[in-house]
Amino acid sequence: MESGPAIFVGTVFALFGGALLAWTVVRLRQGEPIAAGVNRVASATVASVAGAGALALGMWCFTRV
């Protein structure tokens, strides 16, 4: 019974992390800001760390199935 929620949460985290990383890369390649009014390097770093963290958390949830 516990594997259902782990699969759902792992999927949500993996999709969010992947989408955040993809969005960050697209914004950087287009030369557009990641966050309005924030240093471009700092915002790209924070977004990349958050995306990678969400992906890692999703993978961790999948190991608990």
mmCIF file as gemmi writes it, N, C-alpha and C atoms, coordinates in Angstrom:
data_model
loop_
_atom_site.group_PDB
_atom_site.id
_atom_site.type_symbol
_atom_site.label_atom_id
_atom_site.label_alt_id
_atom_site.label_comp_id
_atom_site.label_asym_id
_atom_site.label_entity_id
_atom_site.label_seq_id
_atom_site.pdbx_PDB_ins_code
_atom_site.Cartn_x
_atom_site.Cartn_y
_atom_site.Cartn_z
_atom_site.occupancy
_atom_site.B_iso_or_equiv
_atom_site.pdbx_formal_charge
_atom_site.auth_seq_id
_atom_site.auth_asym_id
_atom_site.pdbx_PDB_model_num
ATOM 1 N N . MET Axp A 1 ? 0.806 -1.202 0 1 0 ? 1 A 1
ATOM 2 C CA . MET Axp A 1 ? 0 0 0 1 0 ? 1 A 1
ATOM 3 C C . MET Axp A 1 ? 0.851 1.269 0 1 0 ? 1 A 1
ATOM 4 N N . GLU Axp A 2 ? 2.036 1.217 0.606 1 0 ? 2 A 1
ATOM 5 C CA . GLU Axp A 2 ? 2.863 2.422 0.681 1 0 ? 2 A 1
ATOM 6 C C . GLU Axp A 2 ? 3.572 2.74 -0.622 1 0 ? 2 A 1
ATOM 7 N N . SER Axp A 3 ? 3.607 1.814 -1.56 1 0 ? 3 A 1
ATOM 8 C CA . SER Axp A 3 ? 4.331 2.082 -2.798 1 0 ? 3 A 1
ATOM 9 C C . SER Axp A 3 ? 3.578 3.059 -3.706 1 0 ? 3 A 1
ATOM 10 N N . GLY Axp A 4 ? 2.262 3.108 -3.603 1 0 ? 4 A 1
ATOM 11 C CA . GLY Axp A 4 ? 1.472 4.033 -4.428 1 0 ? 4 A 1
ATOM 12 C C . GLY Axp A 4 ? 1.832 5.485 -4.187 1 0 ? 4 A 1
ATOM 13 N N . PRO Axp A 5 ? 1.81 5.949 -2.918 1 0 ? 5 A 1
ATOM 14 C CA . PRO Axp A 5 ? 2.203 7.335 -2.663 1 0 ? 5 A 1
ATOM 15 C C . PRO Axp A 5 ? 3.665 7.625 -3.013 1 0 ? 5 A 1
ATOM 16 N N . ALA Axp A 6 ? 4.554 6.653 -2.819 1 0 ? 6 A 1
ATOM 17 C CA . ALA Axp A 6 ? 5.968 6.866 -3.155 1 0 ? 6 A 1
ATOM 18 C C . ALA Axp A 6 ? 6.141 7.051 -4.656 1 0 ? 6 A 1
ATOM 19 N N . ILE Axp A 7 ? 5.407 6.281 -5.436 1 0 ? 7 A 1
ATOM 20 C CA . ILE Axp A 7 ? 5.485 6.421 -6.89 1 0 ? 7 A 1
ATOM 21 C C . ILE Axp A 7 ? 4.936 7.781 -7.318 1 0 ? 7 A 1
ATOM 22 N N . PHE Axp A 8 ? 3.815 8.186 -6.739 1 0 ? 8 A 1
ATOM 23 C CA . PHE Axp A 8 ? 3.212 9.477 -7.085 1 0 ? 8 A 1
ATOM 24 C C . PHE Axp A 8 ? 4.146 10.632 -6.733 1 0 ? 8 A 1
ATOM 25 N N . VAL Axp A 9 ? 4.659 10.631 -5.518 1 0 ? 9 A 1
ATOM 26 C CA . VAL Axp A 9 ? 5.535 11.731 -5.079 1 0 ? 9 A 1
ATOM 27 C C . VAL Axp A 9 ? 6.832 11.732 -5.875 1 0 ? 9 A 1
ATOM 28 N N . GLY Axp A 10 ? 7.389 10.555 -6.15 1 0 ? 10 A 1
ATOM 29 C CA . GLY Axp A 10 ? 8.605 10.482 -6.953 1 0 ? 10 A 1
ATOM 30 C C . GLY Axp A 10 ? 8.392 11.034 -8.349 1 0 ? 10 A 1
ATOM 31 N N . THR Axp A 11 ? 7.237 10.73 -8.927 1 0 ? 11 A 1
ATOM 32 C CA . THR Axp A 11 ? 6.918 11.246 -10.257 1 0 ? 11 A 1
ATOM 33 C C . THR Axp A 11 ? 6.77 12.759 -10.242 1 0 ? 11 A 1
ATOM 34 N N . VAL Axp A 12 ? 6.085 13.277 -9.234 1 0 ? 12 A 1
ATOM 35 C CA . VAL Axp A 12 ? 5.893 14.73 -9.133 1 0 ? 12 A 1
ATOM 36 C C . VAL Axp A 12 ? 7.234 15.44 -8.997 1 0 ? 12 A 1
ATOM 37 N N . PHE Axp A 13 ? 8.091 14.959 -8.103 1 0 ? 13 A 1
ATOM 38 C CA . PHE Axp A 13 ? 9.393 15.595 -7.915 1 0 ? 13 A 1
ATOM 39 C C . PHE Axp A 13 ? 10.255 15.483 -9.169 1 0 ? 13 A 1
ATOM 40 N N . ALA Axp A 14 ? 10.233 14.334 -9.82 1 0 ? 14 A 1
ATOM 41 C CA . ALA Axp A 14 ? 11.051 14.154 -11.024 1 0 ? 14 A 1
ATOM 42 C C . ALA Axp A 14 ? 10.567 15.062 -12.152 1 0 ? 14 A 1
ATOM 43 N N . LEU Axp A 15 ? 9.258 15.164 -12.341 1 0 ? 15 A 1
ATOM 44 C CA . LEU Axp A 15 ? 8.733 16.052 -13.383 1 0 ? 15 A 1
ATOM 45 C C . LEU Axp A 15 ? 9.033 17.517 -13.073 1 0 ? 15 A 1
ATOM 46 N N . PHE Axp A 16 ? 8.849 17.917 -11.823 1 0 ? 16 A 1
ATOM 47 C CA . PHE Axp A 16 ? 9.135 19.298 -11.451 1 0 ? 16 A 1
ATOM 48 C C . PHE Axp A 16 ? 10.612 19.624 -11.633 1 0 ? 16 A 1
ATOM 49 N N . GLY Axp A 17 ? 11.492 18.75 -11.156 1 0 ? 17 A 1
ATOM 50 C CA . GLY Axp A 17 ? 12.924 18.998 -11.278 1 0 ? 17 A 1
ATOM 51 C C . GLY Axp A 17 ? 13.382 19.051 -12.722 1 0 ? 17 A 1
ATOM 52 N N . GLY Axp A 18 ? 12.893 18.126 -13.527 1 0 ? 18 A 1
ATOM 53 C CA . GLY Axp A 18 ? 13.258 18.128 -14.941 1 0 ? 18 A 1
ATOM 54 C C . GLY Axp A 18 ? 12.746 19.358 -15.664 1 0 ? 18 A 1
ATOM 55 N N . ALA Axp A 19 ? 11.502 19.744 -15.38 1 0 ? 19 A 1
ATOM 56 C CA . ALA Axp A 19 ? 10.934 20.931 -16.021 1 0 ? 19 A 1
ATOM 57 C C . ALA Axp A 19 ? 11.668 22.196 -15.587 1 0 ? 19 A 1
ATOM 58 N N . LEU Axp A 20 ? 12.024 22.285 -14.315 1 0 ? 20 A 1
ATOM 59 C CA . LEU Axp A 20 ? 12.745 23.467 -13.833 1 0 ? 20 A 1
ATOM 60 C C . LEU Axp A 20 ? 14.123 23.567 -14.467 1 0 ? 20 A 1
ATOM 61 N N . LEU Axp A 21 ? 14.816 22.455 -14.58 1 0 ? 21 A 1
ATOM 62 C CA . LEU Axp A 21 ? 16.132 22.477 -15.232 1 0 ? 21 A 1
ATOM 63 C C . LEU Axp A 21 ? 16.011 22.821 -16.71 1 0 ? 21 A 1
ATOM 64 N N . ALA Axp A 22 ? 15.029 22.255 -17.39 1 0 ? 22 A 1
ATOM 65 C CA . ALA Axp A 22 ? 14.84 22.553 -18.811 1 0 ? 22 A 1
ATOM 66 C C . ALA Axp A 22 ? 14.489 24.024 -19.015 1 0 ? 22 A 1
ATOM 67 N N . TRP Axp A 23 ? 13.615 24.552 -18.178 1 0 ? 23 A 1
ATOM 68 C CA . TRP Axp A 23 ? 13.211 25.953 -18.282 1 0 ? 23 A 1
ATOM 69 C C . TRP Axp A 23 ? 14.409 26.869 -18.033 1 0 ? 23 A 1
ATOM 70 N N . THR Axp A 24 ? 15.231 26.525 -17.059 1 0 ? 24 A 1
ATOM 71 C CA . THR Axp A 24 ? 16.413 27.329 -16.755 1 0 ? 24 A 1
ATOM 72 C C . THR Axp A 24 ? 17.375 27.346 -17.931 1 0 ? 24 A 1
ATOM 73 N N . VAL Axp A 25 ? 17.601 26.205 -18.55 1 0 ? 25 A 1
ATOM 74 C CA . VAL Axp A 25 ? 18.507 26.127 -19.699 1 0 ? 25 A 1
ATOM 75 C C . VAL Axp A 25 ? 17.971 26.949 -20.867 1 0 ? 25 A 1
ATOM 76 N N . VAL Axp A 26 ? 16.687 26.843 -21.129 1 0 ? 26 A 1
ATOM 77 C CA . VAL Axp A 26 ? 16.091 27.606 -22.241 1 0 ? 26 A 1
ATOM 78 C C . VAL Axp A 26 ? 16.227 29.101 -21.986 1 0 ? 26 A 1
ATOM 79 N N . ARG Axp A 27 ? 15.933 29.542 -20.772 1 0 ? 27 A 1
ATOM 80 C CA . ARG Axp A 27 ? 16.043 30.969 -20.459 1 0 ? 27 A 1
ATOM 81 C C . ARG Axp A 27 ? 17.482 31.459 -20.581 1 0 ? 27 A 1
ATOM 82 N N . LEU Axp A 28 ? 18.443 30.646 -20.149 1 0 ? 28 A 1
ATOM 83 C CA . LEU Axp A 28 ? 19.851 31.04 -20.244 1 0 ? 28 A 1
ATOM 84 C C . LEU Axp A 28 ? 20.298 31.118 -21.703 1 0 ? 28 A 1
ATOM 85 N N . ARG Axp A 29 ? 19.895 30.156 -22.513 1 0 ? 29 A 1
ATOM 86 C CA . ARG Axp A 29 ? 20.297 30.168 -23.929 1 0 ? 29 A 1
ATOM 87 C C . ARG Axp A 29 ? 19.69 31.342 -24.691 1 0 ? 29 A 1
ATOM 88 N N . GLN Axp A 30 ? 18.493 31.77 -24.291 1 0 ? 30 A 1
ATOM 89 C CA . GLN Axp A 30 ? 17.852 32.904 -24.945 1 0 ? 30 A 1
ATOM 90 C C . GLN Axp A 30 ? 18.349 34.236 -24.398 1 0 ? 30 A 1
ATOM 91 N N . GLY Axp A 31 ? 19.128 34.195 -23.325 1 0 ? 31 A 1
ATOM 92 C CA . GLY Axp A 31 ? 19.661 35.41 -22.739 1 0 ? 31 A 1
ATOM 93 C C . GLY Axp A 31 ? 18.642 36.185 -21.911 1 0 ? 31 A 1
ATOM 94 N N . GLU Axp A 32 ? 17.578 35.533 -21.524 1 0 ? 32 A 1
ATOM 95 C CA . GLU Axp A 32 ? 16.542 36.184 -20.729 1 0 ? 32 A 1
ATOM 96 C C . GLU Axp A 32 ? 16.785 35.909 -19.248 1 0 ? 32 A 1
ATOM 97 N N . PRO Axp A 33 ? 16.286 36.785 -18.377 1 0 ? 33 A 1
ATOM 98 C CA . PRO Axp A 33 ? 16.51 36.581 -16.942 1 0 ? 33 A 1
ATOM 99 C C . PRO Axp A 33 ? 15.722 35.39 -16.398 1 0 ? 33 A 1
ATOM 100 N N . ILE Axp A 34 ? 16.279 34.751 -15.395 1 0 ? 34 A 1
ATOM 101 C CA . ILE Axp A 34 ? 15.603 33.637 -14.732 1 0 ? 34 A 1
ATOM 102 C C . ILE Axp A 34 ? 14.571 34.192 -13.756 1 0 ? 34 A 1
ATOM 103 N N . ALA Axp A 35 ? 14.971 35.197 -12.99 1 0 ? 35 A 1
ATOM 104 C CA . ALA Axp A 35 ? 14.079 35.856 -12.041 1 0 ? 35 A 1
ATOM 105 C C . ALA Axp A 35 ? 14.226 37.362 -12.229 1 0 ? 35 A 1
ATOM 106 N N . ALA Axp A 36 ? 13.126 38.057 -12.196 1 0 ? 36 A 1
ATOM 107 C CA . ALA Axp A 36 ? 13.147 39.51 -12.424 1 0 ? 36 A 1
ATOM 108 C C . ALA Axp A 36 ? 13.821 40.224 -11.26 1 0 ? 36 A 1
ATOM 109 N N . GLY Axp A 37 ? 14.775 41.09 -11.592 1 0 ? 37 A 1
ATOM 110 C CA . GLY Axp A 37 ? 15.426 41.915 -10.59 1 0 ? 37 A 1
ATOM 111 C C . GLY Axp A 37 ? 16.5 41.214 -9.779 1 0 ? 37 A 1
ATOM 112 N N . VAL Axp A 38 ? 16.933 40.032 -10.212 1 0 ? 38 A 1
ATOM 113 C CA . VAL Axp A 38 ? 17.937 39.275 -9.47 1 0 ? 38 A 1
ATOM 114 C C . VAL Axp A 38 ? 19.126 39.046 -10.396 1 0 ? 38 A 1
ATOM 115 N N . ASN Axp A 39 ? 20.307 38.974 -9.816 1 0 ? 39 A 1
ATOM 116 C CA . ASN Axp A 39 ? 21.514 38.692 -10.578 1 0 ? 39 A 1
ATOM 117 C C . ASN Axp A 39 ? 21.319 37.401 -11.381 1 0 ? 39 A 1
ATOM 118 N N . ARG Axp A 40 ? 21.703 37.436 -12.652 1 0 ? 40 A 1
ATOM 119 C CA . ARG Axp A 40 ? 21.462 36.301 -13.559 1 0 ? 40 A 1
ATOM 120 C C . ARG Axp A 40 ? 22.196 35.046 -13.112 1 0 ? 40 A 1
ATOM 121 N N . VAL Axp A 41 ? 23.434 35.192 -12.67 1 0 ? 41 A 1
ATOM 122 C CA . VAL Axp A 41 ? 24.217 34.032 -12.243 1 0 ? 41 A 1
ATOM 123 C C . VAL Axp A 41 ? 23.638 33.434 -10.965 1 0 ? 41 A 1
ATOM 124 N N . ALA Axp A 42 ? 23.28 34.282 -10.024 1 0 ? 42 A 1
ATOM 125 C CA . ALA Axp A 42 ? 22.723 33.792 -8.762 1 0 ? 42 A 1
ATOM 126 C C . ALA Axp A 42 ? 21.389 33.089 -8.977 1 0 ? 42 A 1
ATOM 127 N N . SER Axp A 43 ? 20.528 33.672 -9.796 1 0 ? 43 A 1
ATOM 128 C CA . SER Axp A 43 ? 19.222 33.055 -10.016 1 0 ? 43 A 1
ATOM 129 C C . SER Axp A 43 ? 19.347 31.744 -10.791 1 0 ? 43 A 1
ATOM 130 N N . ALA Axp A 44 ? 20.281 31.679 -11.733 1 0 ? 44 A 1
ATOM 131 C CA . ALA Axp A 44 ? 20.498 30.431 -12.471 1 0 ? 44 A 1
ATOM 132 C C . ALA Axp A 44 ? 21.052 29.355 -11.551 1 0 ? 44 A 1
ATOM 133 N N . THR Axp A 45 ? 21.929 29.743 -10.646 1 0 ? 45 A 1
ATOM 134 C CA . THR Axp A 45 ? 22.495 28.785 -9.697 1 0 ? 45 A 1
ATOM 135 C C . THR Axp A 45 ? 21.429 28.238 -8.765 1 0 ? 45 A 1
ATOM 136 N N . VAL Axp A 46 ? 20.614 29.118 -8.216 1 0 ? 46 A 1
ATOM 137 C CA . VAL Axp A 46 ? 19.561 28.681 -7.292 1 0 ? 46 A 1
ATOM 138 C C . VAL Axp A 46 ? 18.55 27.796 -8.011 1 0 ? 46 A 1
ATOM 139 N N . ALA Axp A 47 ? 18.155 28.169 -9.203 1 0 ? 47 A 1
ATOM 140 C CA . ALA Axp A 47 ? 17.19 27.368 -9.962 1 0 ? 47 A 1
ATOM 141 C C . ALA Axp A 47 ? 17.778 26.011 -10.325 1 0 ? 47 A 1
ATOM 142 N N . SER Axp A 48 ? 19.041 25.966 -10.681 1 0 ? 48 A 1
ATOM 143 C CA . SER Axp A 48 ? 19.675 24.693 -11.035 1 0 ? 48 A 1
ATOM 144 C C . SER Axp A 48 ? 19.806 23.781 -9.821 1 0 ? 48 A 1
ATOM 145 N N . VAL Axp A 49 ? 20.176 24.342 -8.692 1 0 ? 49 A 1
ATOM 146 C CA . VAL Axp A 49 ? 20.296 23.549 -7.465 1 0 ? 49 A 1
ATOM 147 C C . VAL Axp A 49 ? 18.925 23.022 -7.036 1 0 ? 49 A 1
ATOM 148 N N . ALA Axp A 50 ? 17.9 23.863 -7.134 1 0 ? 50 A 1
ATOM 149 C CA . ALA Axp A 50 ? 16.549 23.429 -6.773 1 0 ? 50 A 1
ATOM 150 C C . ALA Axp A 50 ? 16.058 22.333 -7.714 1 0 ? 50 A 1
ATOM 151 N N . GLY Axp A 51 ? 16.316 22.471 -9.001 1 0 ? 51 A 1
ATOM 152 C CA . GLY Axp A 51 ? 15.91 21.447 -9.964 1 0 ? 51 A 1
ATOM 153 C C . GLY Axp A 51 ? 16.632 20.132 -9.747 1 0 ? 51 A 1
ATOM 154 N N . ALA Axp A 52 ? 17.931 20.209 -9.526 1 0 ? 52 A 1
ATOM 155 C CA . ALA Axp A 52 ? 18.705 18.989 -9.277 1 0 ? 52 A 1
ATOM 156 C C . ALA Axp A 52 ? 18.288 18.345 -7.956 1 0 ? 52 A 1
ATOM 157 N N . GLY Axp A 53 ? 17.991 19.168 -6.967 1 0 ? 53 A 1
ATOM 158 C CA . GLY Axp A 53 ? 17.523 18.638 -5.686 1 0 ? 53 A 1
ATOM 159 C C . GLY Axp A 53 ? 16.184 17.93 -5.813 1 0 ? 53 A 1
ATOM 160 N N . ALA Axp A 54 ? 15.286 18.51 -6.59 1 0 ? 54 A 1
ATOM 161 C CA . ALA Axp A 54 ? 13.982 17.881 -6.802 1 0 ? 54 A 1
ATOM 162 C C . ALA Axp A 54 ? 14.139 16.563 -7.562 1 0 ? 54 A 1
ATOM 163 N N . LEU Axp A 55 ? 15.019 16.536 -8.556 1 0 ? 55 A 1
ATOM 164 C CA . LEU Axp A 55 ? 15.277 15.277 -9.266 1 0 ? 55 A 1
ATOM 165 C C . LEU Axp A 55 ? 15.861 14.225 -8.333 1 0 ? 55 A 1
ATOM 166 N N . ALA Axp A 56 ? 16.803 14.619 -7.494 1 0 ? 56 A 1
ATOM 167 C CA . ALA Axp A 56 ? 17.408 13.675 -6.557 1 0 ? 56 A 1
ATOM 168 C C . ALA Axp A 56 ? 16.373 13.164 -5.555 1 0 ? 56 A 1
ATOM 169 N N . LEU Axp A 57 ? 15.508 14.039 -5.083 1 0 ? 57 A 1
ATOM 170 C CA . LEU Axp A 57 ? 14.467 13.629 -4.155 1 0 ? 57 A 1
ATOM 171 C C . LEU Axp A 57 ? 13.48 12.674 -4.824 1 0 ? 57 A 1
ATOM 172 N N . GLY Axp A 58 ? 13.159 12.93 -6.078 1 0 ? 58 A 1
ATOM 173 C CA . GLY Axp A 58 ? 12.29 12.023 -6.817 1 0 ? 58 A 1
ATOM 174 C C . GLY Axp A 58 ? 12.926 10.657 -6.992 1 0 ? 58 A 1
ATOM 175 N N . MET Axp A 59 ? 14.216 10.613 -7.307 1 0 ? 59 A 1
ATOM 176 C CA . MET Axp A 59 ? 14.899 9.335 -7.453 1 0 ? 59 A 1
ATOM 177 C C . MET Axp A 59 ? 14.967 8.594 -6.11 1 0 ? 59 A 1
ATOM 178 N N . TRP Axp A 60 ? 15.159 9.336 -5.042 1 0 ? 60 A 1
ATOM 179 C CA . TRP Axp A 60 ? 15.172 8.726 -3.721 1 0 ? 60 A 1
ATOM 180 C C . TRP Axp A 60 ? 13.818 8.097 -3.396 1 0 ? 60 A 1
ATOM 181 N N . CYS Axp A 61 ? 12.739 8.792 -3.765 1 0 ? 61 A 1
ATOM 182 C CA . CYS Axp A 61 ? 11.398 8.232 -3.54 1 0 ? 61 A 1
ATOM 183 C C . CYS Axp A 61 ? 11.201 6.942 -4.327 1 0 ? 61 A 1
ATOM 184 N N . PHE Axp A 62 ? 11.749 6.884 -5.547 1 0 ? 62 A 1
ATOM 185 C CA . PHE Axp A 62 ? 11.615 5.665 -6.351 1 0 ? 62 A 1
ATOM 186 C C . PHE Axp A 62 ? 12.397 4.507 -5.755 1 0 ? 62 A 1
ATOM 187 N N . THR Axp A 63 ? 13.475 4.779 -5.004 1 0 ? 63 A 1
ATOM 188 C CA . THR Axp A 63 ? 14.211 3.689 -4.374 1 0 ? 63 A 1
ATOM 189 C C . THR Axp A 63 ? 13.463 3.121 -3.175 1 0 ? 63 A 1
ATOM 190 N N . ARG Axp A 64 ? 12.485 3.84 -2.67 1 0 ? 64 A 1
ATOM 191 C CA . ARG Axp A 64 ? 11.703 3.394 -1.508 1 0 ? 64 A 1
ATOM 192 C C . ARG Axp A 64 ? 10.502 2.546 -1.895 1 0 ? 64 A 1
ATOM 193 N N . VAL Axp A 65 ? 10.314 2.312 -3.183 1 0 ? 65 A 1
ATOM 194 C CA . VAL Axp A 65 ? 9.148 1.536 -3.651 1 0 ? 65 A 1
ATOM 195 C C . VAL Axp A 65 ? 9.332 0.078 -3.33 1 0 ? 65 A 1
